[in-house]
Amino acid sequence: MTMVVVLGAGPAGAAVALGLRRLGYAVTLVSEWRRFAALEGVSIRVLEALRAAGLHQALADATLPSQRQVNWNGQQHAQNIEYLLDRPSFDRGLREDLRAAGVVLIEGRVLAVQLSTSGHQVQIEGHEVLTADFLVEARGRQAPALGKGLRGPETVSLLNRWQGAPGHTASAVESLADGWAWMARRADGQCYWQWTVDVASAGLPGKAQLLEYCRQRRQESAVARAFFGDDPEVDLQLHARSSTAILSPQVCGENWIRVGDAAMAVDPLSGNGIFQSLSSALQAPTVINTLLRKPERAALAQRFHQQRVEQLFLRFARIGRDFYADEQRWLDQPFWQARWNWPDAEVAHAEADFNALRIERAPVLRDGFVDEAEVVITVDQPLGIWHVQGVEVAVLVRRLRNEPAEQVLTGLTVEQGRMVRSWLLGQGYKP
């Protein structure tokens, strides 16, 4: 049986491991478990994506609904409900999901990885050398770089965690002259304040003074003072991590693949960290299955994964750019200047134009493998759309240029007709 080794037990690595088990592969996952408590704000679509990946136990006791308050560009308003994901609980449930699926778990630090065409050697602290036919790199930002890729402005996030008085669950976001802060508190009194700043212009003190410096900055914020109150901060801790947007230059070979933050890591302001991580991971089992069982399609499978990762990265980067552009108070501040126009000036959501739609052959996922088919290239989907509600849209678009819609859409079910018409109208089609 083909042995696949996954390095990293975050949502991306877990999703790939579960997907490969469903395809019948033997999977071993190697990871160091998280050593500190963390809280992460996610949307309802992230929860749906996690469930779709098979991470049911991971979500059983890990989320708390919270009304998020946003303070941006001098305005304050309440956004939709944000779900606070308790990462220690989530990670424990995630491991239960993996074990239940038959994934072999090894806890340990990866010391070295030797890649070769005949098999990979993984050295793990305290364990025998592991041999893998296929390697999945899912260690996030800690994964070794593969050369110079595309990087956004150098950014660091400083997370403060402490124990406060019990209260109600809440979260908030605040823009600052030299960065922005996300804050959350749980009903049990656990408090989190994460300050994201520019590495070059922040003027941060040394490590010994950094915790007290963050406390001072937090107390200078009227929003943070009102959010957390005046209760004592017990067991105050500091964790620093890079949050620079990074796109790896190569994300797939004949017997290895990179997923999640190891392939692309976006600025946390996009609010799509876990979602984008899963977006690259959910397609990976099909790509791997193609590389292993249909090697004649290796180039097509690699092209599919590379293009999808690059396009996802640019889409999320532009979403983050537009959030930054909404803040107009500090036009002369280095933090904001570096982020208003990165990665480019292309609009995140271009105006639809039915006459501009193109039909091309492109990689698609068909019956558990990467295949090739005619797709419709749109302004929002430059890699193409193949199906809508099970209906191949390239055939419809080609016919609609010469035939009336009533004739073209004849034979569709009620639900297919509704979904296809909605898609056509979204592409600027005028009956």
N, C-alpha and C positions, 0 to 999 in steps of 0.2 A: 504494500500500500504506500502511496506517495506520502512522504512526511513533510508537512508544512509547519514552520516555526514562525510564530508571531512574537515580535519584540514590542512590548508595551500593552498595558491592560486598561487603557482609557476607553472611552466610548468607541473610537475608531477601531482600535485593535480588537475589542470585544465583538463589534459588529462583523468584522471580517472573519474572525474565528467561528462565530455562530453560522455565518453564511457558508463557510467551507464545510462545516460539519453536516449541514443539510445536503450538501453535494456529495457527501460520503468520504471526505478526506480525513486522514489522521492529523490532528492539530495539537501542537504543544505551544502554550503561551508562557513567555518569560517576562517577569516584571518585578520591579521593586514596588511594594505597596506604599501608598501615600503616608507620610510621617506626620502631617499636621492637619488640623481641622480647616476646612474651607467651605465657603458658601458661594453658590453661583446662581445668578439670576437668568432664567430661561423663559421662553415664550411657550404658548400652548402647542405650537407647531414643532418645537423641539421635543416636547413630551411625546407627541404623536410619532415623530421620527424614531425616537428611542424604542417605543413599543413596536413599531414596524420592524425594527432590527432584532426583536426578540428579547429585549432587556426588560422583562416584566417584573421580576423580583427586585431588580435594581431600583425600580420606581415605586415599589410597594410602600415604603415608609420614608422616602427620601425627599418629598416635595411639600412645600407649604405655600398656599396662595397669598399674594401680597399686593396691595394697591401701591403702585409706584408713583412717586412725586418727581416731577422733572422741573429743574430750575435752569433755564437755558436762555441766553440772549436777553437777560433781564426780565424774563417772563416766567411765571410759575403755573403749572397745570398738572392735572392728574392724568396719567396714561392708562392703558389697559392693565389688567391684572398681570403681574409678573410672578413666576413660580420660583421660589428659592430652593435650590437643589443642595441638600446637605451631602457634600461629597464623601465623608466617611461612611454614612449609611448607604449611599448610592454605590460606592465601591464594594462594600461587603455584599450587597445584593447582586451586583454585577458578577462577582466571583461565583455566587451560587448559581446564577444563570449559566455560566460557562461550565461549571462542574456537571450540572444537570444535562447539558448537551453532550457530555463526553469529551470536553477539552481537557487535556492534561495541563495542570498549572504548576509552574516552577517559580518560587519566590527567590529572587537573587539579583545581584547587580551584574550586568553584562560587562565583562572585562574587555573583550575583543571579538570582532567578527571578521572572519576570513572568507571572502566571496570567491567562488570558482564555478566554472561551467559544470563540473562533475559533482558539486555538492558544497554546502556552506558549513563551516566550522564555527560554533558559537561557544566561547569560553565564558563560564558563569562562576562567579565567586562562590566557593563552597560546594560546587557540583562538578560532575564529569563533563567533558566536552560534548556538546550536542551537535549532531550532524543533521542537516536539513536538505531536502531536495529543492525546496522553495522557501524563500525568506520574505516575510512581511515586516517592513520597518514602520513601526507605529509608536515610537518613543517620543513623539511630539517635538517640541523645540530642542530637546536634549539629543535628538538623533544627530550623528555626525554629518557635517555638510558635505555635499557632493560637488563643490566648486562654487563659483560666484553666481548666485541667482539674482532675482529681482528683489530689492529690499526697499521698504518704506523708510520714513524718518525714524531714526533710532529712538526708541521709546522704552521706558521702564515703568512698571506698576509696583507701587509700594503698598502692601497689604498690612493694615493694623487690625489685630484681633484681640478682644478682651472680654471679660465677663462683667456685665452690668446688672442692673436690677431687672427682674421679670416684668414683662409688659405685653404689648401686642406686636404681631409680626408686621413689618413694614420695610420698604426700600425706597431709595431716592437717588437721583443723579443731579450733579451740580457742575456747571462750567466755571472755571477759574481763569485768571489772567495768564497763568503759566501751565495750565493743564485742565484736568477735570477729575471729579471724584464720584465714585459709586459707594453708597452706604446702605447697610441693611442691619436689621436687628430681628432676633427671634423671640418668641414668647418666653423662652427660658432665660432670656437676658444676654445671650451671646450677641456680641456686636462686631460689625465689620465695617472698615472704612478703607477703601482702596483709592489711592491717588496716582494718576497716570500723568507722567511728565516727560519732557524732552531731555534726553541724556546730555546733549551738548550745552543747552542753555539753562538748565534748571539750577545750576550752582549748588548742588547738594553737598552737605558736609560729609565727613568720613563716616565709616560704618559705626564707630563708637557713639557718635552724636546723632545718628540718623533717627533713632527711635524717638528721642526727645524733640528733634526738629519736626517730625511728623505730628507729634502731639501739639506743638505750638501752632502749626499750620491748620490743624483741625479746629483748634480753639479760636482761631481768627475768623472762621466761617460762621456767620449767623445761622446759615442753613443747618450745618452740622451740629451746632450747639442746641438748636431747637429740636433737631431730630433725636439726638442721644440724651439730652437733658444734662443735669449736673451730678449724676451718680458717680461714685468712684469707679475708676477703671482698674479692675483686678486682673492680674496676670496678663498685662499688656505685652503683646508679641509683635514682631515685625518679620515679614517675608517679602523679599524683593525678587522680581522675575522680569525677564525681558518680554515686552509685548510688541516688538517691532514686527510689522507685516513682512513676511518672507515667502518667496516662491522658489522652490527647489528647481534647478535647471533641468534635471532629469528625474522622472518619477517612476519609471518602469523599465525593466530589462527582460531578458528571456526567462530568468528564473528568480526574479526579485521584484518587489513593488513597494512604493512608499505611499502611505495613506495618512489622513488626518493632518495634524500640524507638522508632521515630518515631511509632508508633501507641500503644504501651503498653510501658513499661519497668518491670520488677519488681525488687524487692529481691533481691540476689544470694544471700541465704540460702535462698531457695526451691530453689536448685540447678537451676532450669529456664530459665535465660536464653536459650540457643540454642533450646531446645525451644519456649518460648512465642513466640519470634521467628518460628520456622518455622510455628507453628500459625496465626498470622495471615497469613503469606505464602503458604502452600500453597493457601488458598482464593481468593487475590487474582486469579490468571489467569482463573478462571471468572467472578468478579465483573466484571472488566474486559471480558471477552468479551461479557457481557450488556449492559454499558453501551454498548459500541460497536456491537454488531450487533442488539440488541433494545432500543432506547431506550425503548420503551413499558413496559419492566420496570425502568426506572432506579430508581424509588423502592423497589421490592422488593429490588433488588440492593444499594442503599445501606443499607437497613434490615438486610439479612442481615449485611453486613460490620460495621456499627456494633454490632449486638447481639452478634455473635461476639467481637469485640475486647473489649467491655465485660465479657462473661461470663468470658472467659479471664483478664482482668486480675484480677477479683475472686476467681476460683478460686485463682490463683497467689498473690495477696496473702494469702488465708486460710491457704494452706499455709505461707507464711513466718511468719505470725502464730503458728501452732501450734508451729513450731520454736522461736520465741522464748519461747513460754509454757512449754516444757519446761525452761527454765533458771530455777530457783527461788531461786538463792543471792543475787541482788541485786535484791530487790523494791523497794528504796528508791533505786536508781540511775536517773538520768534516761534513759539510753540504753534501758534495758529497759522502763521505765514507758511510754515513748512508743510502744512496739512490741507490747506484749502484747495490746492491744485494737484495733489498727488492721488492717483498715479498718472492721470492725464486729464484732458478737458472734455472727453467724450461723455455724453449724457448717460445717466444710468438707465433711463427708460425713454427711448426715442419714440417719436410719434409714428404710429403704424401707417403703412401705405401698402394696400393690397397689390398695386401695380408694381411695387418694388420687390415682391416676393420672388425668390429664385428656387429652382428645383435642381438639386445636385445629389450625387451618390456619396454616401458618408457611412461611417461605422455606426451600427446600431446593436442593441442587445436582442437576440432572438433565440428562444428555446435553450437558454442556459449558456449561450456562446456569443462572442462578438461576431457579427456578420456585417454585410454591406447591403444597403437599400437606398432607394430614392427618398429624400427628405425635403422638407420645405424650409428654406433659410429665411428667418425673419429678423427684424431689428433687435428684438429682445432675445432671440434664440439663434445666434450666429452659427451654432453647430447643427441646427436643424431640428424639425419636428417630424416624427415618423407617423405616429398614431394619435388620434383623438377618439377616446371611447371605443378603441378597437378598429377604427376606420383609418385607412391609409390616406393621408391628406394630400400627398403629391398628386395622386390620380384626380382628386376633386378639384384642386387648384388648376391643374392643366385643363380640365373640362370646363370649369367656370369661366375661363377666358373666351369661350366660344359658345357656351350653352347656358340657358336660363337655370337658375338655382333649383326651381321646382323639378326640372327634369334630372338634374345631376344628383339631387338628394333623395330621389325616389328609391324606395327599397330599404331605407334605414329604419331602425326601430324608433319608437317615440323618444327614448332616452338618447340614442345616438344622434337623432335629428336635433334635439335640443342642445346637446353639447357641441356638435359640429357647427350649428348656426351661431352659437355664442362665440366660438373660437373664430369663425370667419368675420363676425362683426368686430371682434377685438383686433383683427388684422386689417381693419379699414375697408372691408368689403361692403359695397353699397348695392343692395339688390335692385 
